[in-house]
Amino acid sequence: MKKMLAVLLIAALVMTAVFAQGGEEAKATFKGQNVRMVIGSTSTSGDSYLIAETVCRYLAKELGCNIKCDAVGAGNAFNALGAAKGDGSTLMMFHDMTYLSVMFGSQPEKYKLENLTIGPRGGINAVSCWATYKDAPYNNLVEAAEWLKANPSKKLLVACEAGGVSHVGYVVYWKWVKDTYGDDVVSRMKVVIGGSFDKKSQLLWDRNADIIFADYTSVYQYTQTDDAKIAMKVVGLLDNLEGVNSPSYADLGITLNGQKWSFCKEFVIYGPKTLDPALVAELDAAMKRANANPELKAALEKMSYGTGEYMDSAATSKHIFEKRNAIEPLIKSAPSMDELTK
């Protein structure tokens, strides 16, 4: 009996050691994984894809994994994240539309920031812009409002995306026009719903929109052509960037409640609420190394983007929550998209 008990005890100890060793080997890591990074756009020529794809190339090297950026659109990106496991196999890198779309009601409450894991910030885009066709009778957003005032039979059709940064930028402009020029002028500004840059640019070329919201990098090539059918000009930036000479809201005097206003899009990695904390720590460390790589900085700056100052998951979470809370009064006081499109 004693011999049998000894054998069983030894076997138990061996199994415990095996499981302990296996537990260490099974510790959550990105190393060797295939990671799907969804983005909330279907375009591969706009800032959402260009920033995510560029950052992920360098991030993948630091993590020792393969990352594939998947341009699936906002709804599909949120759905993919909502169904994702906590093993890091599916993540999302997206800008401020992540929380704006929920605040505007374009995405359900289940995708609010409190229900996501907020990772480190990956990149920034300070030059979101409004653009029009090159021979438009105005050269900036203020002149567009003046033109509308001087032509009481005309309308101004503005293409933007519901629930995103363009929605916020338009509401600020709409409120300024209303305060400055009155109800008659602002009532002739109408929103045309457009999604990707490809779709919005086609609206402009077909003259089904007069002004579109876009990424400066995407627009730039069309500002350099003499082809009247597709040539564009930038009429306003949401923020200033050194080396970009187009006027910003601040330059034009477009204010919010009398105060200067600007907005920079920030691209953050998001995971499901169940994302393993060990993976978040890996993301923080890897993004810090990638962020310090001069090659990544140069690649982003070549497209008029940037990495910004490094922010780990904790700092990013604090910053994004503060940004969301600061913009909430504007969104609550804004007219609905249904009203803006009538």
Secondary structure as GFF3:
##gff-version 3
##sequence-region A 1 342
A	DSSP	alpha_helix	2	25	.	.	.	ID=ss1
A	DSSP	beta_strand	34	39	.	.	.	ID=ss2
A	DSSP	alpha_helix	47	63	.	.	.	ID=ss3
A	DSSP	beta_strand	66	71	.	.	.	ID=ss4
A	DSSP	alpha_helix	74	83	.	.	.	ID=ss5
A	DSSP	beta_strand	90	94	.	.	.	ID=ss6
A	DSSP	alpha_helix	97	103	.	.	.	ID=ss7
A	DSSP	three_ten_helix	109	111	.	.	.	ID=ss8
A	DSSP	three_ten_helix	113	115	.	.	.	ID=ss9
A	DSSP	beta_strand	116	125	.	.	.	ID=ss10
A	DSSP	beta_strand	128	133	.	.	.	ID=ss11
A	DSSP	alpha_helix	141	150	.	.	.	ID=ss12
A	DSSP	beta_strand	156	160	.	.	.	ID=ss13
A	DSSP	alpha_helix	165	181	.	.	.	ID=ss14
A	DSSP	alpha_helix	183	186	.	.	.	ID=ss15
A	DSSP	beta_strand	189	193	.	.	.	ID=ss16
A	DSSP	alpha_helix	197	205	.	.	.	ID=ss17
A	DSSP	beta_strand	211	215	.	.	.	ID=ss18
A	DSSP	alpha_helix	216	223	.	.	.	ID=ss19
A	DSSP	beta_strand	232	237	.	.	.	ID=ss20
A	DSSP	alpha_helix	249	252	.	.	.	ID=ss21
A	DSSP	beta_strand	255	256	.	.	.	ID=ss22
A	DSSP	beta_strand	259	260	.	.	.	ID=ss23
A	DSSP	beta_strand	265	272	.	.	.	ID=ss24
A	DSSP	alpha_helix	277	291	.	.	.	ID=ss25
A	DSSP	alpha_helix	294	302	.	.	.	ID=ss26
A	DSSP	alpha_helix	313	333	.	.	.	ID=ss27
A	DSSP	alpha_helix	337	341	.	.	.	ID=ss28
###
